[in-house]
Amino acid sequence: MKDILIITSYFPPEIGAASNRIFHLAEGLQQRNFKVSVITPLPNYPTGKIFEDYQKKFKHTSIEKNIIIHRLWIYATVSKNKFLRLIAMLSYSFSLVWFFIFNKVPKTVIVQSPPLLVAFTAMFFLRSKKRKLILNVSDLWPIAGLELGALKKNFSYKMLEKIERFNYNKADLILGQSEEIRTHIHSIFPKKEVFLYRNYPDFEAPEIEAREPSEEKIKLVYAGLLGVAQGVYKLCTALEYNNIELHIYGSGAEQKRIEGFLVEHPELPIYFHGRVTRKVLHKVLLGYDVAIIPLLNRIYGSVPSKIYEYAKLGLPILYFGGGEGETIVKNNKLGWIATASNYEDLNTVIASIDVSEITFATKQKIKETATIAFNLEAQLIKLSSAL
């Protein structure tokens, strides 16, 4: 049995695509005869506060589903203050170094990136000819930060670019969640081995409900992180509600702003349901006609994992984010495409949707496509052989 360590900044019970992705990776490797351990911060995302069961602790170790999980101290925050966010990353990096000094580290290590500084800490302190370092790249930083408006091209940006290149250079193998990520890395290191590892979900999908489509309005649903990148607040303000009602599930930085907008506009058919467990959410989603996946701006390299999750549920998708995600939705006939950042086009596309065509057969076909095209099992088999 081969020992493997995964270093990540997100892990259940935290919610979101990042924690789900790493959990499925850890569980999948464990089921394929790897002895898996995980290092992660004390859970705090997306609230920015250490979860109640882990408060007043500097370290917590447990075994869950035969995976050893080391949760380390972090200065938790969701502040938009760049200095405080830097302190948070450095605090976890400090905890990592402390762990490396006093604990035996396996010969094979998977490091999640971003955050860049956390990944840099692991790549710098664990680099060794006797150790295989695997960098799991889920988003392209600092490029993504620039496109989101969180970063500017200055001295700090150049330093982050150097850190990014250092991380790629020291990796023996890189896992990239999109073809755009692979292309970007090969533009810097043409000979670097980059394995396409998409964020496919792993869950037992409930049976699709054989029900009639909504008769009056399209029941449109958004479920996930209410962060700046998703732009759900902007979505609420820009949609035309002539033939739709919008249902929102989730939590995050924009939650209070969205709730405030709903208080100011009670006449709009917008319904905020808060955060629910993933299992409950999957059942709830079956009651809607269309799931919308928005991005405030097109982000190079990013492919929202919701595409794969909604498709596995058989839920038609309205994609509003551009890039590679748009191509995946279009090529697999999973729903509709609206031009990224163009809300006029989004409303035009919504107006063109004929709700009577969203039938049981339509949803079943989407689900069958996802089963074949987005197969986590097949992907894990390929990855296991590469490790």
Summary of the structure (lengths in Angstrom):
residues: 387
radius of gyration: 21.0
end to end distance: 12.5
largest distance: 64.4
contacts: 1240
relative contact order: 0.11
helix: 42%
strand: 19%
